[in-house]
């Protein structure tokens, strides 16, 4: 890949939660709040703007969450798919499409422009290519779409909803699919490939111009990539393992970035004390409103 330009972006830690594996940020417009998870630390966080920081313990590891149109959250977990009502403290599993893959767990997931959840699984030991990509419809049906992933991440959707980006982080590869209005994914192809020294593409989001913003695990950065696959900017981060990002705020012009401290030794943590925190980046871009899950 061609070297990107380093953008002059202000970055600040806005929630020093020291997550073991922070992930899955999602903006809930109705609450003016950002939600995210700590997968390994078994927590859900909420940052209200204006307001404060809330957190809830979870009975299992949650890889991704999304607000439901009918209220509450839908989630991908290490025991399958679940619905969550934080107000009442209910965590209810409703499906486990991978009972035959006991070493797997759900990782990242996002809702498309039509309100369907797309969520991927992975081998929790990150050794086997046993992960898969699923589509979950409003009636909670779960359909296998693609298979053979080491570490699924993303997905993200272009402004029209006709393209879906999905990452296999372990292979440092971002793929793109054509996505039909009825949820059929086809034409899988490589969108961007990275190599030694780049880090591993992790969670991502799309801005209003169709550019992809990608967090790079072990890359100390985000990269902004054009719809044509050209790296436009590199946003340097003060932490080694940024994990995902999303646009949020009343004008969708605040880029929030989650991060992890998992696997970083004490000496290295001294150099990045806010590892595992939530960061705010002045990206100079606007995002697209997250669509709630239609169920």
C-alpha positions in Angstrom: 0.0 0.0 0.0 1.2 3.5 -0.6 2.2 5.5 2.5 -0.7 7.7 3.7 -0.4 11.3 4.7 -0.4 11.9 8.5 -3.4 14.0 9.3 -3.2 16.7 12.0 -6.0 15.5 14.2 -6.6 16.2 17.9 -7.0 13.0 19.9 -8.1 12.9 23.5 -9.2 10.1 25.9 -12.7 10.9 27.1 -13.4 7.7 29.1 -10.4 6.1 30.8 -12.3 2.8 31.4 -9.2 0.6 31.0 -11.1 -2.0 29.0 -9.4 -5.3 28.4 -10.9 -5.5 24.9 -13.0 -2.4 24.2 -15.1 -2.8 21.0 -18.3 -2.2 19.1 -19.1 1.5 19.6 -22.6 2.5 18.4 -24.4 5.9 18.6 -28.0 5.7 19.9 -29.5 9.0 18.7 -32.7 8.7 20.7 -30.6 8.7 23.9 -27.8 11.0 22.6 -25.5 8.3 24.0 -22.6 6.2 22.8 -22.6 2.5 23.8 -19.6 0.2 23.6 -18.4 -3.1 25.1 -15.5 -4.7 26.9 -15.6 -8.2 25.5 -13.0 -9.8 27.8 -14.0 -7.6 30.8 -17.7 -8.5 30.4 -19.0 -5.0 30.5 -21.3 -2.6 28.5 -20.5 1.1 28.7 -22.6 4.2 27.9 -21.3 7.7 27.5 -24.2 10.2 27.6 -23.6 13.6 26.0 -24.3 15.7 28.0 -24.3 13.5 31.0 -22.0 10.9 32.5 -20.6 7.4 32.1 -22.5 4.3 33.0 -21.5 0.6 33.0 -23.2 -2.7 33.4 -21.7 -6.1 34.0 -22.7 -8.8 31.5 -23.2 -12.6 32.2 -21.3 -13.6 29.1 -18.8 -12.0 26.7 -20.5 -9.7 24.3 -18.7 -8.9 21.0 -21.2 -6.4 19.5 -24.4 -4.6 20.4 -27.0 -2.6 18.4 -30.2 -0.8 19.5 -33.5 -2.4 18.6 -36.3 -0.4 17.1 -38.7 -2.1 19.6 -36.4 -1.2 22.5 -33.4 -2.7 24.2 -30.4 -4.2 22.4 -29.5 -7.1 20.2 -26.1 -8.7 20.8 -23.6 -11.2 19.5 -22.0 -13.1 22.4 -19.8 -16.1 23.2 -22.9 -18.2 23.6 -24.8 -17.1 20.5 -27.2 -14.2 19.8 -29.1 -12.4 22.6 -31.5 -9.6 23.4 -30.7 -7.3 26.3 -32.8 -5.0 28.4 -30.4 -3.0 30.6 -33.2 -1.4 32.5 -34.5 -4.7 33.9 -31.2 -6.5 33.7 -32.4 -9.2 31.3 -29.9 -11.0 29.0 -31.8 -13.5 27.0 -30.1 -15.9 24.4 -32.4 -16.7 21.4 -30.1 -18.5 18.9 -26.8 -20.2 18.7 -25.9 -20.9 15.0 -22.5 -22.4 16.0 -23.3 -25.2 18.5 -21.0 -27.3 16.3 -18.1 -24.9 16.7 -17.6 -24.7 20.5 -14.3 -22.8 20.3 -16.0 -19.9 18.5 -17.6 -16.7 19.7 -19.3 -13.7 18.0 -17.1 -10.7 17.5 -18.0 -7.6 15.6 -21.3 -6.7 14.1 -23.3 -3.8 12.6 -26.8 -3.0 11.3 -27.2 -2.2 7.6 -29.3 0.5 6.1 -32.4 -1.8 6.0 -32.2 -2.7 9.7 -30.6 -6.1 9.4 -27.8 -7.1 11.7 -24.6 -8.6 10.2 -22.3 -10.3 12.7 -19.2 -12.4 12.4 -17.8 -15.2 14.5 -14.2 -16.2 15.2 -12.1 -18.8 16.9 -11.5 -17.4 20.4 -7.9 -18.7 20.3 -7.4 -17.0 16.9 -5.8 -20.1 15.4 -8.5 -21.7 13.2 -10.3 -20.2 10.2 -13.6 -21.3 11.7 -15.3 -17.9 11.8 -18.3 -17.1 9.7 -20.5 -14.1 8.7 -24.2 -14.2 9.5 -27.3 -12.0 8.6 -29.9 -11.7 11.3 -33.3 -10.5 10.2 -36.1 -8.5 12.0 -37.8 -11.8 12.9 -34.5 -13.0 14.5 -33.8 -15.5 11.7 -30.1 -16.2 11.4 -28.6 -17.0 7.9 -25.0 -18.1 7.2 -23.6 -15.8 4.5 -19.9 -16.5 4.3 -17.4 -18.9 6.0 -13.7 -19.5 6.6 -12.6 -16.4 8.5 -9.8 -16.3 11.1 -11.0 -13.0 12.8 -14.1 -11.3 11.4 -14.4 -7.6 11.9 -16.5 -4.7 10.6 -18.8 -4.8 8.8 -19.4 -1.4 7.4 -21.8 -0.2 4.7 -21.4 2.5 2.1 -23.9 5.4 2.1 -26.1 3.8 -0.5 -26.2 0.5 1.4 -25.2 -1.3 -1.8 -21.7 -2.2 -0.6 -20.6 -4.1 2.5 -17.0 -4.1 3.8 -15.9 -7.1 6.0 -12.4 -7.6 7.4 -10.5 -10.7 8.2 -8.1 -9.1 10.7 -5.7 -12.0 11.0 -5.1 -12.0 7.2 -4.8 -8.1 7.2 -7.5 -8.1 4.5 -10.6 -6.0 3.9 -13.1 -7.5 1.6 -16.1 -5.8 -0.1 -19.4 -7.4 -1.2 -22.2 -6.2 -3.4 -25.3 -6.0 -1.2 -28.8 -6.2 -2.6 -31.9 -4.5 -1.1 -33.2 -7.9 0.1 -29.9 -8.7 1.9 -28.1 -10.9 -0.6 -24.3 -10.5 -0.5 -22.4 -11.4 -3.6 -19.2 -10.6 -5.6 -16.8 -10.9 -2.7 -13.4 -9.3 -3.6 -10.4 -7.8 -1.9 -10.8 -4.1 -1.2 -7.5 -3.5 0.6 -4.6 -5.6 1.7 -2.0 -4.7 4.3 1.3 -6.1 5.3 4.2 -6.1 7.7 4.4 -3.0 9.9 0.9 -1.8 9.0 -1.0 -3.4 11.9 -4.2 -5.4 11.6 -7.4 -3.8 10.2 -10.0 -4.1 12.9 -13.4 -2.3 13.4 -14.4 0.4 11.0 -17.1 2.9 9.9 -18.0 4.9 6.8 -18.4 8.6 6.6 -20.9 10.6 4.6 -18.6 10.8 1.6 -18.2 7.0 1.5 -14.7 6.9 2.9 -13.8 4.0 5.2 -12.2 4.8 8.6 -10.4 1.7 10.0 -8.8 1.1 13.4 -5.5 -0.8 13.2 -4.7 -3.2 16.0 -0.9 -3.0 16.7 -0.8 -0.2 14.2 -1.2 2.8 16.6 -3.5 4.4 14.1 -6.6 4.8 12.1 -6.5 4.9 8.4 -9.0 6.8 6.1 -9.5 4.9 2.8 -11.4 6.2 -0.2 -14.1 4.2 -2.0 -11.5 3.4 -4.6 -9.2 1.8 -2.0 -6.7 4.7 -1.8 -5.3 5.5 1.7 -6.1 9.2 2.2 -4.9 9.8 5.8 -3.3 8.2 8.7 -4.5 9.3 12.2 -1.9 8.5 14.8 -3.3 7.2 18.1 -1.6 7.3 21.5 -2.4 3.6 22.0 -1.1 0.5 20.3 -4.4 -1.3 19.9 -7.3 0.9 18.7 -10.1 -1.5 17.9 -13.1 0.2 16.3 -14.6 3.6 15.6 -17.9 5.3 14.9 -19.2 8.8 14.2 -21.5 10.2 16.9 -22.9 13.3 18.4 -25.8 15.6 17.4 -24.1 16.4 14.1 -22.4 13.1 13.7 -19.0 14.9 13.5 -17.4 13.3 16.6 -15.3 10.2 15.8 -15.1 7.9 18.8 -12.4 5.2 18.9 -12.4 2.2 21.3 -9.2 0.5 22.3 -7.7 -2.6 24.2 -5.0 -3.3 26.8 -5.2 -7.0 26.4 -1.7 -8.6 25.9 0.2 -5.4 26.6 2.8 -5.8 29.3 3.3 -3.5 32.2 6.3 -1.7 30.8 4.5 -1.0 27.6 1.4 0.2 29.5 3.5 2.8 31.2 4.0 4.3 27.8 0.2 4.3 27.0 -1.6 4.6 30.3 -5.0 5.2 28.6 -4.9 1.9 26.7 -8.4 0.4 26.9 -9.9 3.9 27.0 -12.4 5.6 24.7 -11.0 8.3 22.5 -12.4 11.3 20.6 -10.8 12.3 17.3 -11.4 15.6 15.6 -11.6 13.9 12.2 -12.9 16.8 10.1 -15.6 14.5 8.7 -19.3 13.6 9.3 -20.7 10.1 9.6 -24.0 8.5 8.8 -26.8 7.9 11.3 -26.8 4.3 12.7 -30.0 2.5 11.8 -31.6 0.5 14.7 -32.2 -3.2 14.3 -35.6 -3.5 12.7 -36.8 -6.2 15.2 
